[in-house]
Amino acid sequence: MNKEIRKSNVILLVYSDHYSYERVGLFWMPHFRSLGVNVPVVLCANKSDLSAGTSTPQVVEDEMLPLMVEFKEVDSCIRTSAREHRNINEAFFLCQKAVTHPIAPLFDSKESTLKPAAVSALQRVFYLCDGDQNGYLSDKEINSFQTKCFGKPLGDDDLDNIKQTIKKSLPESVTEKGIDERGFLLLNKLFAEKGRHETVWIILRTFHYTDSLSLKDSFLHPKYDVPQYSSAELSPAGYRFFVDLFLLFDKDNDGGLNESELSALFAPTPGLPPSWVDSSFPSSTVRNEAGHITLQGWLAQWSMTTFTDPKTTLSYLAYLGFESPDPRSTTTSALKLTKARKRRKRPGRVERNVALAYILGAPGSGKSSLLDAFLARPFSTTYHPTIKPRTAVNSVELPGGKQCYLILEELGELEPAILENKSKLDACDILIFTYDSSDPDSFSHITELHSKYPHLDDLPALYVALKADKDKTTQRSEVQPDDYTTTLGMNKPLHVSVTWGSISELFVQIAEAAMWPSTAFPKSEEE
């Protein structure tokens, strides 16, 4: 018997008299626990025809409730009569429901409250159904929710009954605007309390929750492989979703998401993506004067995330409620794959709208200031050495008006490790070799990089002389920069300063070289 008990998914525990009732608490329930069995138990008081003088509510209160309070495994209880065929089918239905729609993850019968994980899941459901994010489910939103979960809208009488039920306990939760979150949670608590927890499960499963109240792994992490030499970008549907999300949460219409607006937006997620935290978001992208991320910066940040880690974008699309126009599609319809760019030296434009540039150069050459200028940050004369990699992402308008997103990455102390990593270099669209034209020892770092990592010649590159607002000096290098690049068959270094207004032209040139990589290779190699 013990072997069979261990194999069970649910236990129907039947008693019929005082002796067998006492055995439930003294023997059977402790015995199940000793076997290490943790499955729902349906408690059945049989032979009710022999105790006609005892009412069902009295049996529930005197016999069943004490056991339900003492043993959390007891899922539900029922009074039956095998002789009179009373509630027999119902008893087996409760067993079935205990497996398919378990009450234990949802409801704490001792405290008579929804469990924290259930509350958290239902709060996310409320968030996703509150289309205008005003904190209330309007009649229209409730009917959309009802149709999504149950296939048909509520009748007017049913909706009024729901509101009246909530009003009895929480009168302030029902207003002209609709039902607030507390009212929504109360309604689901009442479903669980009254044995209608299958209703709660239908809601949760519609929104992709598992029996453990976590989101399905296949929903958060759908299969999505990026072939070698290709990259992932947001599709038009993906960009539209993130634009709408930004506009919905920019409550003060100031063109930026402040801390509280960002917090509200990311409420149904685990928080900011770890990669955003690592890149010191929002300092990695475009902000307004108040320091709040703009729509331009918001789209740039998601473009970078999708390029570097599409699986993160897919999971956050799921958390935030992206729905494909095609019901048969998943969150992957918000992304698209670019055509593989195997032969970079072939003339023509690569078919991608997001490009990654590594900024290389000696310490103090001005790389960090270049990233600041890319994000329109004011120039600072204070030198702060870059330890860990730092990224900046922004949109760039190419000649002809077409827009692309450019990611500039300064490698910091990880420069040697990254330059030895083939997969990291494969992901890079262009190398930017920088040096301080006013420092005689700056350019030698570039020649040393070429000597140490000869495979860098296989990547498109631009040479940039920074700090051109200062006096130019002769470099302590075997070959001067202009001669060095000429020998390679490359264009001479571009002389720029982040203090000049024309610095934006450099970013256009970088983006152009990334999009037309054949123009940034040594001419001698092409010949």
N, C-alpha and C positions, 0 to 999 in steps of 0.2 A: 504493500500500500504506500509506503513512504516513497518508493521509486516513482509511483504514479503521481503522487502529490507534487513531487519536484518537477515533473513534466507539465504540470497544469498551468493554464493561463488565468483561470478563475476558479474559485471554490464556492460551491453552493452548500452551505452548512445548515443542516436541518435539525430542528428539535421539536418535541411535541408535548413534553410534560416538564414538571419542575426538575426532576433528576437530569434529564437530557439538557435542559436549559443551564443548570449549574455546571455541567460538563463543558459547555461552550467556553466559559471564562476560566475554568480551573484546569481543563485538560487540552481542548482542541486548539485554542488560539496560542497558548504557550508552546504546544507541540509543533505547530506550523513554524513558529519563530525558531525553535530549536533545529528545525530542518534547513533553516536559512532561506525559507520560502517567503517572498515578498510579492504576493499577487493579491488582487482584490477578492474580498470575501463577501458573498451575498448571504445574509442571515434570513433564514426561512422558518417561521413558526407554523408548523403543519398541524393537521387535525383540528382546525378551528371549529369544525362542526361539533366537536365534543365539548367545547367551552362556549356554548351559545350565550351564556350570561355575561361574558366578558367582551367589552367593545374593543374594536381595533385601536382607536386612539389610546385607550388605557394600556393595552399590550405594548404599544410603541413606547409610551412614556415609562412604564414600569420595567419592561424587560429589554427592549431593544436600544433605546437611547443610552442607558448606562454602558452597554457594551460598545456602542459606537464611540462614546467619549473615551473609554479606556483603551480601545484597540483601533488605531488609525486605519488598519487594514480593512475594517468593515466598511464596505463601499455603500451598501444600501440594505434595506430590510423589507420583508413582505410577509403577509399572513395568508396561508393557503389551506385548502382542504382537498386532499387527493380523492377522497370518497365522492365529494360533490363537484369535483373538477373546478374548484374555485381558485382563480389566480394562478393556475398551473402554467399556462403559456406566458403569463406576465412574469413569473419567477425566472423562466429560462430567458425571457427577453432582457431582464435585469442583468443576468449573467453575460449575455452577449454585449449589452451596453457597457458593462463594467470593463470589457476589453477594448471595444471600439471607441468608447467615449468615457474614459476613466475620470472619476471625480477627484481622485487624490491630487493630481498636479494642479487642479484649479482651486479647490476649496478646502479651507481648514474648518472642519466641523466643530472642533473644540472651541475655536475663537469665533466661529460663524462669520468668517471673512474670506475674501479671495486671497489666494497666496501671492506673495510679491512678484513671482515670475509671471503669473497670470495677469496681474495688474499692469506690469510693464508691457506685456504683449498687447493688451487691450488699449493701453494708452497710445501705442504706436498705431493700432488700427484706427483709433479716434483721430489721430493726427493726419493719417492718410486720407480719411474720409472728409475732414474739414477742409474742403476745397479752397475757401477764401481765407483760411487761417484766422478767423475772428474768435476762435474759442468756443464756437457753438455749432452743432449740427442742425442746419435748417431743415424744414420739411422736405425740400428738394434733395438735400444731401442725404437725409435718412432714407428716402426712397431709392436713391442711387445705390446706397449701401445695401439695402434690402434686396434690390434686384441682383446686385453682384453676388451676394451670399446665398440667396434663396430662390433666385430666378423670377421673382415677381414683386411688384411694389406693394406696400401696405394699403389697405383700405382706409378711408378717412376715420371710420369708427375705431379701427385697430390703433391708428396713430394717436387718437385722442385718449384711448384707454391706457396706452403706454405712458403718455404724459401725465395722466391722472395718477397712475401708479407711482411714478417718480415724485410727483408733487406731495403725496402723502408723507413721504419721509424727508424729501429735500425740496421744499417749495421754491427756493431761490434758484434751483438748477433748471427750471423750465421758464423761459421768458419768450418774448415775441421773436427773439433771434433764433430760438430753438432750444436744444438740450445741450447742457455743458458736459465737460468730461466727467465730473462727479456723478451726474445723473446717468451717463452712459455706463459707468462702472457699477452703479447701484443696480441698474437693470440687469446686467449680466450676473451680478451677485444673486439677485432674486431667482434668475433662471437656475443657477447652480443649487441654491437653497431648496428649491421646490422640485428637484429631481429632473429638471429640464436642461441638464448640462450638455446634452447633445447639441442644443442650440448654440451654446458657447463654442463647442468644438467645430461646428460647421463654419462659424465666423472665423475662428483661428486658422482652420485648415484652408479656407478660401484665401487667407493672407499668408499661406505657405509656412505655417508653424507645424512642428513635429509634436509627438506625444510628450516630449521633454520640454516643450515650449521654447525651443530654439528654432531659428529659421532653417529651413531645409538647406543642406549643403549644396544640392544641385541648383537651388534658387540663388544662393549667394555666390556660388563659384561654378557657373556653367562652363562646359568645355569650350575653351577658346585658345587655340594655338597660333602663335605668330611665327610664320616661316622665317628661316634665316634670310637676312638682307631686306626683309619687309618690316613694316612698323604698323602700330595700331593708332588710329585717330578717331575722334568723335565723328559720327555721321550727322547729317542735317537734323535727324530726329533727336540725337544726343545733344547737339548744341541748342536746339529749341527747348528741350527739357530744362537745361541749366539756365538758359535765359529766363524762362518762365519762373523758375524757382527763385532766382535772384530778385526779379521784379515783385514776386509775391511777398518776400520777406523784407524788402526795403520799405518798411512801414512809414518812415518819415520822408520818403521820396527825396533823399539827399544825394542819390547816386552812389551810395556806399553802404556796405553792411557793417554796422558797428558790432561791438562784442555781444550785446544782448540779442541782436538780430541773427548773428551767426550761431549763437547758442540755441536759439529757437529753431533755426533751420536744421541743425544737426541733432535735434532732440531724439529722433527715432534711430539714431546710429550709435556706435560705440564712442563717438567723438570725432575729432579731426583725424584724418588718416595719419598713421605714424610717419609717413614720408613727408607730410606737411609740417609736422612738428619738428622733424630733423632739419628741414630747410628754413626753419624760423618763420613760417607763414604768419602773417601776410607780408613780411618784409621781402619775400622772394618774388613779389609781383607788384602790379601797379596799385597804388593807393591814392586817395584824395588828400587834400590838405589836412584833414582831421586824422589821417592815418588809417582810414577805413578802406577796405578793398573795393575797387570799382567793378563795374560789369566787365570792362576790358580785362582787368586783372583776374577776375573770377573765371572767365572763359580761358584765359591764358594758363591759369593754374591747373584747370581740369585738362587742358590740352597737353600740358607737360606730364600730368599724372598718367593719362592714357598712353602717352608715348613711352614713358619709362616703366610703368607697371599697370597694364590694362586690367589685370585681375582686381586691383584695388578699385578702379573705376566701376567695374561690373558689380562688385559687392556693394558699393555705395549707391549705385543706381537702384539696386534691389532694396536697400534700407530706405531710400528716399521715395520709393513708390513709382519708379518709372514703369510705364505700361506701353508696350509696343502697339502701334496702330493695327498691326496684324496679330490677332489673338493667339495664333499658332507660334509666334516668335517669342523669344526670351529677351532678356536685357541686352543680349549680344547685338540686337538690331540697332542699338544706340552707338555701336562702334563699326568701323570699317577697316579693312586691311589695305595697305598700300601695295602697289606693284613692287616686286623685288628690284633693288638697284644693285645688281651684281657687277655690272661694268660701268664704273664711275667715269672712266675716261672717254666713254662714248658721248659724242656731242648731243646736246638736247637737255630738256628739263626733266628732272626726276618727278615722278608722280606722287608727291607728298606735300603736305601743307604745314608740317611741323619739322623743324630741323634742330639738331643739337651741335653746338660748337664748344670745343674744349679751348679754354684760354690758357696758354702756356707762357712762361717767362720767369725771369729771375725774381726773387723776393724784392719788393719795393719798386717794381717796374710800373705799377699803376693798374694792375689787373682789377683790384677791388673797386677802385674809383671808376673804372670802365663799366663794371656791373651797376654801380650806383647811377651813372649817367644814363645807362640803358633804361633804368626805371625812373628817370627824371628826378633823382634825388640830388640835393645840393652837394657841392664839392666840399670835402673836409680835408684840411691840411694835416690832420692827426693820422699817424701811421699805425695801423693795427694789423699785425701779421695774420695771414689766413692759415689756420691750423687744419680744420676739417673742410672738405669740399663745400663750396657755396654755389648756389644756382640763382639765376635770375631769368624770368620768362616774361615776354611781352610780344605784342603783335607788331609786325613790320609791314608797311605798305610798299609793295614792289612797283617798279615802273609799269605803268599800264593800269594801276589801281587795284590789282589783285593783292589780297592780304594773306600773310602766312604768320606762323608763330615761331619765334626763335628762342631757343634755350641756350643761355651762356653759362658754362660751368667752369669755375675756378677750382683746381684740383687740390690746392693746399699741400699738406704733407703726404697725401696719398698719390701725388703725381707719379712717382716711380712705379708703384703697384698698378695704377690704372694704365700707364703706358706699356706695361708688360702683359696686360690682359687683353687677349684677342677679341673676346666677346664685347668688351667695353669699347674697343676701337672700332669694331664692326658697327656698333650703334651710333658712333660719332659721324656726323656729316661733313665737318670741316674742322681743321686745326687752325687756331689763331696764334701765331708766334709773336709775342710782344716784347719790347725792350724799352728802357728809359733812354731816350736820345740824349739826355743831359748827364747820364752816368757812364763813364768810360768802361766800367766793368760789366755792364748789363747785357750786351749782345753775346758775349762769350757763352752764356748759359744756353743760348739757342744752338750754337755750333756744337756744344757738348751733348745736347739732346740728340742731335742728328747722328753724332758719332756713336753714342751709347745705344740708341734705338733706331737703327737704319730702316726698319720697317715703316717708320713714320712717313717715309717718302712715298708710300703706297696710298696715302690719304691726301685729299685736296687740302690746300693750305693758303693762308694769307699772312703777310708779314706787316706788322704795325709798329711804327715808332711813336711811343706815347710821350707825353709831356713836351710837345712841340712848342709850347708857349715859353719854354726855358731855352737858354743858349745851347745850341747843338755842340756836342763834343766828339772828338775822334775816339773810336772804340779801341780798347786794348785787346784786339783780336787779330789773328793772322790775316783775315780778310775783312774789309769794311762792309757794312750791311748792303750797300748798293751793289758792290762788286760780287758779294756772296750770292745774292738773289739773281743777279745777271748770269753768273756762272751756272746756276741751277736752271736757267731758262724761265725764271719766275718774274712776275712784276716786282718793281722796286717797292720797298716798304712805304706804306701810307703814313705820312706824318700828321698826327692829330693831337688834340688836347681836349680833355674832358671839360675844360673851362670855355671852350669855343662852342658857339651855337651850332656850328656845322657838324658836331660830333654825330648827330643823328644819321648823317650820310654814310658814316662808317658801318652802322648797323644794317643799312640797306645793302651795302656792298657785301657784307658778310652773308646776309640772307640770299642775295643773288648768287654768290659763289656756292652756297650750299645747294641751291635749287638747280644750278647749272654747273655741276662739279667739274666738268671737263675743262672749264676756264681757269681752274685753280690748281692745275697740275703743271709740273715742269715741262716746258715746251720740248726740250731735248728728248724726253722720254716718249712723247707722242710721235716725234719724228722717227 
